[in-house]
Amino acid sequence: MGLFDFLKPRPKESQIMGLAETISWINSIEESVKEEKREKLGAAYKDVPEKLDNLLQQVDALDDTPAGDVDARLKKVVSTNKPAYLEAMRRHIRNLKDACEKDDVFSFKKIFDKTLDDIGEVNFGDGRYLGFVYEKQIRGIHKNCKKLVAIKKEADELAPLTPGEREILDLKSGLDVLTAAVESEKNAEKNLAEMKAELQRSKERITSLEAGLSRVRQDLK
């Protein structure tokens, strides 16, 4: 018997149990797929906390480094761009560190990817100008950011579903729709049975009223 052979226009209770058991089996496979992805992503992200600590140390070191003798125009850049750069970098690093401690790896991946994009924008913006004054420090920060980007690329390669995994999840989605259809039909049949019973009771009441009316007419004669 094929997987969908038991799905008839009006499934019997035994057939519905077969559907429920199949869905339970698919759910277990889906959870296995997620668990495997969870383990692989967790392994890919295991060095992220250390990399973030190193990056934060470099940002703090930049904060402690004086500008030195630079052109007056660059001093203006330092006075305006450096505070903004430091604040943004620390905020993004702090957000990622919090996510490492609280979020599931699938949720963390979304935060990680988005935050790395934000860090890239900060480095391209304020960081680009600071590189003229703090070349060594900014270069070190960029180097550590590239290590985080490498981790992101590794995780991206692990995240996509294989054709087999996609087929399983597509099958589950289809079965969810079929289950809803079966339940809807069961409810419709129940409602129809209740309507028929109510109609029968109404007919009986009408018959009783007609009989009573007939007796009244006989009495009036």
N, C-alpha and C positions, 0 to 999 in steps of 0.2 A: 504493500500500500504506500502510495506517495504521501508526502508531507501534508498536502492539502486535500487528499482524497476524502477525508472525513467532514469537510466543510460542505454541507448540503443546504438547500434553501431553508429548511426547517430542522436544524440540528437537534438531535436527542441529547439527553443529559449526559450519557456516556461519551458522546462525541464532543461535547463542550469540555468535559474533563480531559479528553485527549488534547484539546487545544490548550488548556491551562497547563498541562504537563509540558507540552512543547515550548510554550512561552517561558516556563520556569527554566527549562534547559537552555534556551537562548539567552535568558538573563544571566545564567551562570557563566556562559561563554563570554558574554559582554563584560562581565565583571573581571574575568580572567584577562581579557584583552586590556582593560583599563589598568589592572594591577601590574601587568607586564610593562605597560607604558610608564606607569608611576615609578616603578623600580629603575627603569632606564633613565628617565628624566632626573630622578633623584641622584643617580650616580653622576650624571652630567653636571648637575648644579652643586655637587658637594664642596667644590673649592670656591664657590661664590662668596661666602662670608669672609674667608681669608683675603680674597681679592678686594673686597669692599673695605676691609680694615686697612689694607695697604694704601688704597686710593684715598681714604680719609686722612691717613697720616701725611700723604703727599699734599693734600689740600691744606692741611694745618701748617705744614712746612712752608707752603707758599705764603700763607697769611703772615708767618713770622719773618719772612725774607724782605728786607728793605729794598726800595727801588734803586738806591745808589745814585750815582751821577748820570742823569739822563737828560735828554733834550726837554725843554719846558713843555713842548706839546705832548710828549710821552708822559710827563708827570701828570698832566691833566687826564690822560687816558687812564693812568693808574688810579688816580683818585676817584674816578667815576665807575670804571669797569671792574676794577678788582673787587670792591665790596659786593657788587651784584653777582660776579662770578662765584665768589666764595659762598655766598648765601644760597645760590641756586644749586651748586654742587653738593653742599652739605645736606640740603633738603632732599635731593634725589637719592643720595647715598643712605640717608636715614630712612627714607621710605622703603628702599630695597632691603635694608637690614631688618626692618619691622616685618616685611613680607616673608623673609626667610624663616622667621620664628613662628608665624601665625598661619600662613596660607598653605593649602594643598598645592602640590607641584603643578597641577593644571592651571590653577588660579595664579600661582606665582609666575608661570611662563608668560601670561598676558601682561602682568605688572612689569616683569623683567624686560620684555621686548619694548613695551611703551616707554619705560624709564630710560633705557639705553638710547632710544631715539631722542628723548628730551636732553640727555647728557650730551649727545652729539650736537644738538642745536646750541647748547651753552658753550661748548668748545669752539664751535664755528663762529659764534657771535662774540661775546666778551672775551673768550679765551684766545681768539685769533689776535686781538690787539695786545693782550698781555704777553704773548709770545715774543714780542719785540723787546720787552724789558726783562722778563723772567724765562728766558729761553730754556734753560736747563730744567727748571721746575715744571714748566708746561709740557716739555717733551716727556718727562717722567710720567706725568698724569696721562698723557695721550697713550703712552706705552701700556699702562695698566688698563686703560679703557679698551684698548685693542684686545687684551686678554679676555675681558668680559665679552666682547663681541665674538671672539672665537668660541666661547662657551655657548653663546646664543646660536651660532651656526651649527654647532654639534647637536644642540637640543632640537633645532629646526629639522635636522635630518632624522631624528628619532620620532618626532611628533606625528608626521603623516601616517595614515593608516595604510597597511598593505592591502592589495586587492582582496585577499581572503578575509581580512578583518572588516573591510568595508562591506563585503558581501554579507557577513554575519550581522552587522549593524543595520544594513538595509533590510535584511530578512526580519529582524526584530521590529523595525518600524512598520513593515507591512503586516506583521502579525498583530501589532498593537491596533492598527486600523481594523483588521478583521475581528479582533476581540470586541472592539467598540460596536461593530456592526452586529455581532451575535447578541451582545447584551441589549442593543437597541431593539432587535427583533423579539427577544424574550420579553422585554417590557411592553412592546406593542401587542404581543399575543396575550399577555396578562391583562392589559387595558381592554383589549377586544373582548376577552372572556368576561370581564367585569361589566362591560357595556351590555353584552348579551344577557347576563344575569339580571341587570337592572331593567332591561327591556322586557324580560319575561315577568318580572315582578310587576311592572307597569301594566302589562297585558292582563295579569291576574286581577289587579285592582280594578281595571276597566270592566272586566267580566263580572266582577262582584258588584260594581256600581250599576251595570246594566241589569243584573238580576234584581237588585234592590229597586231600581226604577220600574221594572216590569211589575213587581209586586205592588208598588204604589199605584200604578195605573189600574191594576185589577181591583184594588180596594176602592178606587174612585168610581169605578163602574157600579 
